[in-house]
Amino acid sequence: MTDLLPHEKGFHVSWDQLHRDARALAWRLQGHGPENGAWKAVVAITRGGMAPAMIVARELDIRTVDTISVKSYNHQTQSEPRVIKSPDMEVVGDGTGVLIVDDLVDTGRTLEVVRAHMPNAHIATVYAKPKGRPQVDTFITEVSQDTWIFFPWDMALQYVKPYRGDE
């Protein structure tokens, strides 16, 4: 078998699909917060977690929203994760009642770093790969480890030649 380029084993996510999947994530999380079923805050893992976190916060009527920024990719190459922006620790504390949202868990290394900051938080991702699944409490869709997910903020519409025939 020949090696596939990332786009040949790709999972393309449109804005509509991301919106549907993030709403499904909110639906799955509804009523599961530790404070009478509610969550006290949402922390988005930037940058990919910002859009799903906004949708989840809207659907669950969570008004306290913050971010944590963990850099673990340089374009498409994964490197050692490090926190470059922390949330307000007076608000999130050890993570109790906090919902952490990201677009994807890949190897789980980013979430290990986040969990070290907020060990009692609930971590939810829209998409999950097998290696990272143990780091996630709730997710919507699992894809294989060798699948590259193309998110809508990473793509642009452009002309593509037809498979057969003249243009």
C-alpha positions as CSV (number, residue, x, y, z in Angstrom):
1,M,0.0,0.0,0.0
2,T,1.3,3.4,-0.9
3,D,1.6,6.2,1.7
4,L,-1.3,8.7,1.4
5,L,-0.9,12.4,1.6
6,P,-2.8,14.0,4.4
7,H,-5.6,15.3,2.1
8,E,-6.1,11.7,0.7
9,K,-7.0,10.4,4.2
10,G,-8.7,13.6,5.2
11,F,-11.9,14.3,7.0
12,H,-13.2,17.7,5.7
13,V,-15.4,19.6,8.2
14,S,-17.6,22.4,6.9
15,W,-18.8,25.3,9.1
16,D,-22.3,23.7,9.0
17,Q,-21.0,20.3,10.2
18,L,-18.9,21.9,12.9
19,H,-22.0,23.8,14.1
20,R,-24.1,20.6,14.2
21,D,-21.4,18.6,15.9
22,A,-20.8,21.3,18.5
23,R,-24.5,21.5,19.2
24,A,-24.6,17.7,19.6
25,L,-21.7,18.1,22.1
26,A,-23.7,20.7,24.1
27,W,-26.7,18.4,24.0
28,R,-24.6,15.5,25.4
29,L,-23.2,17.8,28.2
30,Q,-26.5,19.3,29.2
31,G,-27.4,18.6,32.8
32,H,-24.1,16.9,33.6
33,G,-22.4,19.8,35.3
34,P,-21.6,19.4,39.0
35,E,-23.6,22.4,40.2
36,N,-27.2,21.2,39.8
37,G,-26.4,20.0,36.3
38,A,-24.9,23.4,35.3
39,W,-21.3,24.4,34.5
40,K,-19.7,27.5,36.1
41,A,-17.4,28.3,33.2
42,V,-16.2,27.2,29.8
43,V,-12.5,27.3,28.9
44,A,-11.7,27.1,25.2
45,I,-8.4,25.6,24.1
46,T,-7.2,28.1,21.6
47,R,-7.4,28.3,18.7
48,G,-9.4,25.3,17.5
49,G,-11.6,25.1,20.6
50,M,-12.9,28.7,20.3
51,A,-15.7,28.1,17.8
52,P,-17.0,24.9,19.4
53,A,-16.7,26.5,22.9
54,M,-18.7,29.5,21.8
55,I,-21.5,27.2,20.5
56,V,-21.5,25.1,23.6
57,A,-21.5,28.1,25.9
58,R,-24.5,29.6,24.0
59,E,-26.5,26.4,24.0
60,L,-25.9,25.7,27.7
61,D,-26.2,29.4,28.7
62,I,-22.8,29.6,30.2
63,R,-21.7,33.3,30.5
64,T,-18.2,32.9,31.9
65,V,-15.9,32.0,29.1
66,D,-12.1,32.0,29.1
67,T,-9.2,30.5,27.1
68,I,-6.1,28.5,27.6
69,S,-3.5,28.6,24.8
70,V,-1.3,25.6,24.4
71,K,1.0,25.5,21.4
72,S,1.8,22.0,20.2
73,Y,1.7,22.3,16.5
74,N,4.0,24.1,14.0
75,H,1.8,24.0,10.9
76,Q,1.3,20.2,10.6
77,T,4.2,19.0,12.8
78,Q,3.5,18.2,16.4
79,S,6.0,19.5,19.0
80,E,6.3,19.6,22.8
81,P,3.1,21.3,24.1
82,R,3.5,24.4,26.3
83,V,1.0,26.8,27.8
84,I,1.4,30.3,26.4
85,K,-1.8,31.8,28.0
86,S,-3.6,30.6,31.1
87,P,-7.2,31.3,32.1
88,D,-8.1,33.3,35.1
89,M,-7.1,30.8,37.8
90,E,-9.2,32.7,40.5
91,V,-12.3,31.7,38.4
92,V,-11.3,28.2,37.2
93,G,-9.4,27.1,40.3
94,D,-8.7,23.3,40.1
95,G,-11.3,23.0,37.4
96,T,-14.3,21.9,39.5
97,G,-17.4,22.9,37.5
98,V,-15.3,24.0,34.5
99,L,-16.0,22.6,31.1
100,I,-12.9,22.6,28.8
101,V,-13.7,22.5,25.1
102,D,-11.4,21.8,22.1
103,D,-12.1,20.8,18.5
104,L,-10.0,17.7,18.5
105,V,-7.9,15.4,20.7
106,D,-5.1,13.8,18.7
107,T,-2.4,12.2,20.8
108,G,-3.7,13.7,24.1
109,R,-0.5,15.6,24.9
110,T,-2.2,19.0,24.8
111,L,-4.9,17.8,27.1
112,E,-2.3,16.3,29.5
113,V,-0.9,19.9,29.9
114,V,-4.4,21.4,30.3
115,R,-5.4,18.7,32.8
116,A,-2.3,19.5,34.9
117,H,-3.6,23.1,35.3
118,M,-7.2,22.1,36.0
119,P,-7.3,18.5,37.2
120,N,-11.0,18.4,38.1
121,A,-12.3,20.0,34.9
122,H,-14.5,18.1,32.5
123,I,-12.8,17.9,29.1
124,A,-15.0,17.7,25.9
125,T,-13.9,17.6,22.3
126,V,-15.9,17.5,19.1
127,Y,-13.6,15.0,17.5
128,A,-11.3,12.4,19.0
129,K,-8.5,10.1,17.8
130,P,-7.8,6.8,19.6
131,K,-4.5,7.8,21.2
132,G,-6.1,10.8,22.8
133,R,-9.4,9.4,23.8
134,P,-8.4,8.5,27.3
135,Q,-7.8,12.2,28.0
136,V,-11.4,13.2,27.0
137,D,-14.5,12.9,29.2
138,T,-17.0,13.6,26.4
139,F,-16.7,13.7,22.6
140,I,-18.9,13.3,19.5
141,T,-17.1,11.7,16.6
142,E,-14.1,9.4,16.6
143,V,-11.8,9.2,13.6
144,S,-8.8,6.9,12.9
145,Q,-5.4,8.0,14.2
146,D,-4.0,8.4,10.6
147,T,-6.9,10.7,9.5
148,W,-6.1,14.4,9.1
149,I,-9.1,16.6,10.0
150,F,-9.4,19.7,7.8
151,F,-11.3,22.3,9.8
152,P,-13.2,25.1,8.0
153,W,-10.8,27.8,9.3
154,D,-8.0,26.0,7.5
155,M,-9.6,25.8,4.1
156,A,-10.7,28.0,1.3
157,L,-13.1,27.3,-1.6
158,Q,-11.4,26.9,-4.9
159,Y,-11.9,25.4,-8.3
160,V,-11.1,21.7,-8.7
161,K,-10.8,19.9,-12.1
162,P,-13.4,17.3,-12.8
163,Y,-12.3,13.6,-12.4
164,R,-13.1,12.9,-16.1
165,G,-13.5,14.9,-19.2
166,D,-12.7,18.4,-20.3
167,E,-13.2,21.4,-18.2
